[in-house]
Amino acid sequence: MRSLHALPRWADVGLIPLINVLTALVVSGIVVAIIGENPFEAMMVMVKGAFVYKGSLGYTLYYATNFIFTGLAVAVAFHAMLFNIGGEGQAYLGGLGAGLVCLMFDSMFPALVLIPLAIVASAGFGAVWGAIPGYLQAKRGSHIVITTIMFNFLAASIMVWLLAGRLKAPGQMSPETRSFSANAELPFIHDIANAFGMEMARSPLNLSFVVALLACVGVWLLIWRSRLGYAIRATGHSTGAAEYAGIPVSTVIIITMAISGGLAGMMAINEILGVQHRTILGFTSGYGFTGIAVALMGRNHPVGIILASLLFGALYQGGAELDFEFSTITREMVLLIQGLIILFSGGLAYMFNRPLAYILGALLTPRIGGGEPHG
Amino acid sequence: MADLWLQFLLTIDATLRVATPLILCAMAGIFSEKSGVIDISLEGKMLMSAFAAAAVAALTSSALVGLITAIGVSILLGLLHGLASITMRGNQVISGLAINILASGLTVTVGIAMFQQGGQTPNLARVERFRPIELPLAEHLGGVPFVGSIYREVVSGHNILVWIALTAVLFTAFILTRTRFGLRLRAVGEKPEALDSAGVSVTRTRYLALIIAGVLCGMAGAYLSTAHGSGFVREMTAGKGYIALAAMIFGKWQPRGALLACLLFGFLEAVASRLQGVEVPLIGEAPVDLILALPYLLTVILLAGFVGKAMPPRAIGEPYLKER
């Protein structure tokens, strides 16, 4: 994602994402206006729904947890110039891994053993689902984009088949597993807060959020502070150069995709261990794709990803509020905003870069004193 | 025996119906990808045009006006994809994905605003849909052994868009291999600099390819909501655009191959829907979900080069930067 025109780093990291979001919001606002509602009113409803109402912040952070995981997944792959659009399927299979562990051991192990095991299983299942396309790209030359798309559908088919078949709880109709025992439940943040004597409104926010933040630290250490991270970035910048430097590029691609898939798989701990306490059909509901928008906005950096996840968390939670307040606009509005953000920050990335580089160049050059442009 | 034969013919008939949008979209994909532009936005273009066709057909009571609008909407999305991936030299996959997500959001949002039916359009009346065309003498010849039953069950009774889809395959093959534009289109996907130095505009050729792709996707969408179905339902494309993409790859970016792949994938779907809830000897209940997953699995296997090798156009996915 390097730009053709040099832009100061602060502008590329701070200004461009801001412009992208604003443009997306303006376009969506125009759609709202055409529909016949007041876009500013809609905006206020979303902001209130995301931050102001009791417990709404918890909901926002709960959604953000999902997006941190899937955003990190996309970002790690991006660093190796791999486009993993299979986050959806990897997260789905992560839910299978976590679910299987809980179904097998939830009456056997205490929470302190069971939950880590389930987390490992969710990451492991996701990792395998990411590593296979990685292998096919590295060794068989199939395009990772196409393979990961196919793997999303394959994951969906497998899950329908299992949840409507073997894993379905006996004696019920809906395609989902039985509920797990309390051992498999990640504690809610409001329960923890209440235990410490703090008043906190109920929300689905659970300990997964902390796991997600730890994953951010982990990804930062991996990409910028480890040998493997160096190999990943080198492969991303120039496969040829990496190979010359003795980096086993194929292996790096497979490992990167495994890590990416693992991170996406861990999204399941928020949904399955944190909230649903059983594996259900379609619990990923597009969060894997949102991860792409998050990674694009967050410039593939953990800090950026946390911020972008908060934004999308707020959009999702605020969007849900639209359903209650308006009869004509619904949460699907958020999909529209999301699509526009992906369009502006990804597909049309250079649309703002060039003019902005020009404007900033004109503004900043005199102050530097006509010196040589650097960087 | 006669019953089994009829069952078979009905499955083949269903195959054609299911394969029609796949064929149209796969041909669209061939135009766009042969010109060097990755097009995963087939899904979104089809979804938006399905909505446009049904919405406009409901408002104007004319299936034809619906179809024309659908094509227009789909072309516009194609131009947006072109703006991102040709003019702005952005990432083509991301642009396509954005269009797909945009389409999911926009169809439901506008649908609710227009019809207040949870994102659906009203049920379309007869005149607002493309009706089956009974071929002459279909009922009379139906009694003729073998040929007659094929004529009545499989050949007769399709709507115009099915026939257009089949013609589109011939059209695509003809354009690509027999016209100057087709030659340029293929060249622009393999070696754009060659075309550029010959004085042909790479940008123009790619935009034209995307416009043709838009027309084809528009017809596919209109087929779903105003011919095959009778109205728009949210997310009604349900991954068909991606299956068409898979079929195009499976057919190695060739019209004939893609047609066969679409028919194969359509056949799998037709069989799966017939086997819904049917007990199969030895296996038990037919694993319908797994049969439906076969197109994706087959495509992965083919792409991995385990059976044959699918080679994409060489310059695919790379924005062309004209040298100065």
Interface residues (C-beta under 8 A of the other chain):
Chain A: M1 L4 V31 I35 G36 F83 I85 L136 R140 G141 S142 H143 V145 I146 T147 I149 M150 F151 F153 L154 S157 I158 V160 W161 A164 F289 I292 L296 S327 T328 I329 T330 E332 M333 V334 L335 L336 I337 Q338 G339 L340 I342 L343 G346 G347 L348 A349 Y350 M351
Chain B: I38 I40 L80 H81 L83 A84 S85 M88 R89 G90 N91 Q92 V93 I94 S95 G96 L97 A98 I99 N100 I101 L102 A103 S104 G105 L106 V108 T109 V110 I112 A113 Q116 G119 G239 Y242 L245 A246 I249 P287 D289 L290 L292 A293 Y296 L297 T299 V300 L303 A304 G305 F306 P312
